[in-house]
Amino acid sequence: MKLKTVILFLIFGSLLQVVSFSQKFVKVKKKDFKIEDEGFKEAWKHVKKAGRLYKMNKKGAYAEALDDYLTALNYNEDNAALNYLTGICYLKTAEPRKALKYLDNAYFNYSGVVDDILYWLAYAYQYNYKFEEAIENYEDYQESLTPKEYKKLKYKIEKRIEECENGIKLMKNPVRCFVDNLGDGVNTKAPEYSPVFFFKDSVLYFTSRRENTTGGKKDPATRLYYEDVYMSEYSDGKWGEAVQMEYPINTKHNDAVTDISPEGRELCIYRGYKGNGDLYNSQFKGDYWKKPGKMSRIDKNKYRESSVSVTRDSMVLYFISDRKGGQGRQDIWVSYKTQDGRKWQTPQNLGPVVNTKYDEETVEISADGRTLYFSSKGHNSMGGYDVFRTHRNNDGTWTEPENIGYPINTPGDDVFFMLAPDEHFGYYASDREGGYGDKDIYEVVFLGPEKPVLTSKENPNDLIAYFAEPVSETDIEKPVNIKVIQLSTVKGIVTDALSGEPVKATLELVDNATGEVVKVVESYASTGAYSVPLPPGKDYALTAGAPDYFFHSENFVIADTSTHEVIRKDIQLQPMGVGAKIVLNNVFFDTGKATLRPESFPELNRLASLLIKYKNIRVEISGHTDSQGSAAFNQRLSQRRAQSVVDYLLSRGVNLAQLVAVGYGESMPRADNSTAAGRQLNRRVEAKILEK
């Protein structure tokens, strides 16, 4: 993964403000609050303290104020102003659905407590899926306005009513799915968001704002704890307890994960302070992440760019920006690479079909480069950010965005959506009801072919995507036609064949047609997991090796297909003990002959290097055939083939005392000789350790 830089404000910061309509501060009058002497003095201290925090207009401050307001309510639970302020604090923090009780109490005890009480009461109803009641209160609020106020607030109120109407429609046609919280191994009372999966059932990186944040301090811009990056591993059917990553990934300021490369070897993180920051790139070397390096900027004019995604061929870049020329404050923009692959053209707005006058956020392009997932407050959102998808037509235009539906989307914020390659699972962050606190990370499990949406293919690793080269704005007179290359994914887990424990192995992928090494990756030491993106329509050789293990080799073909294929290749490595043996899958002979073909040499070179390294090992090289032809002929052929392998190993410097050639002919079949597939398995050369 080659990452290009963007100027990135705190991603989560754009999601902190629950609504854009400005709430008012209403003063709690002492004469109205006091009902008796006992307990008044202490309760009044909490009211005053909460008021100071409330006026800061920061999410963390609202959470602190809420604790004090709730304490004060224990003294006087009927005070209208106090109930109003408590309700607003709930709307601004982790549990907005609880606001309804307090705003309803405020209105019941004194309907004139503040002139916008009906608006906020309506919003609380909306958050609780009570859309009919919400519409009624929005309309009542609208009627209470003066002509001047109505002109100013008309579009905001109509937008809220439209969201409620959207919610009614979406709930009548729910998506067939389960939405499951990833559990307390990942989620806490603090915000968790920006999930980045190396791949399913392996490793999850995410961002959280917890009390144990590195440095232990709060961001002055939000009064929330600074962001840190965490990691969780999937084991025994659940996500394990998240581990806080250490320096150099986490620092005393904001550190948020934004992407991981398909091979899992590069991590992109946001690093910032007081709302400003940049993207950094860290390389995984050995068993640790190297110190992140700052990347060059996408735009020197310091517009806000966040949530970026690039196609797998690194030719098309999508990103969110508030730059001039958009449809609203935050839009989706696109930039195309020039044909020589060196520069990026001037970014273009994706246009009014996709972008709205409201905010768009958290964009991701699918693996085939044709489906874009994003969150938006516009279109037919039921409130807050909803997740949408749009398809790119052959002429470069985009289809009308489609809301991916309820129960995935809620009246709150639903962001950072990604769809697994097999389309059965999706992952995203949401402040939906039933979580552990603030935003949590959820898994969506789709139920069968009846599902009305979410049928496109997508790569789960590209939430905020990786890049190829530094981006600069360049004036290009003519548009460039971009051919999007569909990549497939080969992934799996490397384990010890005896213990089942994960193994850190080096995997090499070779194009058999050219002999070119196309990818070299390492599996994770902690999980054995690996993932490799590869072009389809090719014949590949895969080799995996690790110290003190026999190497593993095999050949496979990725079909030339228009869909994104995921190919599972779990590998068991044999420890180098007496009796251990492997099949040399990449050793080839012409039919009926014992002459080695040149494409066998890389495999035998690996074996030679292994035997030279471990000079005390004695190995039997055995030849095997199928049952075609006479047994005597097959015996002689297998012996000659085994001897050919031994002779080649000797030519590469292996000691003669380490080698013995044995031909078994057709006497030790691995499969039924009555089928072509079985006969192919039986024609083989094996290496077996005799002494160590």
Buried (B, 14 or more C-beta within 10 A) or exposed (E): BBBBBBBBBBBBBBBBEBBEBEBEBBEBEEEBBBBEEEBBEEBBEBBEBBBEBBEBEBBBBBBBBBBBBBBBBEBBBBBBBBBBBBBBBBBBBBBBBBBBBBBBBBBEBBEEBBEBBBBBBBBBBBBBBBBEBBBBBBBEBBEBBEEEEEEEBEEBBEBBBBBBBBBEBBBEEEBBBEBEBBBEBBBBBBBBBBBBBBBBBBBBBBBBBBEEBBEEEBBEBBBBBBBBBBBBBBEEEEBBEBEBBEEBBBBBBBBBBBBBBBBBBBBBBBBBBEBBBBBBBBBBEEEEBBEBEEBBBBBEEEBBBBBBBBBBBBBBBBBBBBBEEBBBBBBBBBBBBEEEEEBBBEBEBBBEEBBBBBBBBBBBBBBBBBBBBBBBBBBBBBBBBBBBBBBBEEEEEBBEBBBBBBBBBBBBBBBBBBBBBEBBBBBBBBBBBEBBBBBBBBBBEBEEEEBEBBEBBBBBBBBBBBBBBBBBBEEBEEEEEBEBBBBBBBBBBBBBBEEEEBBBBBBBBBBBEEEEEBBEBBBBEBBBBBBBBBBBEBEBBBBBBBEEBBBBBBBBEBEEEEEBBBBEBEBBBBBBEEEBBBBBBBBBBEEEEBEBEEBBBBBBEBBBBBBBEBEEBBBBBBBBBBBBEEEEBBBBBBBBBBBBBBEBBBEBEBEEEBBBBBBBBBEEBBEEBEEEEBBEBBBBBBBBBBEE
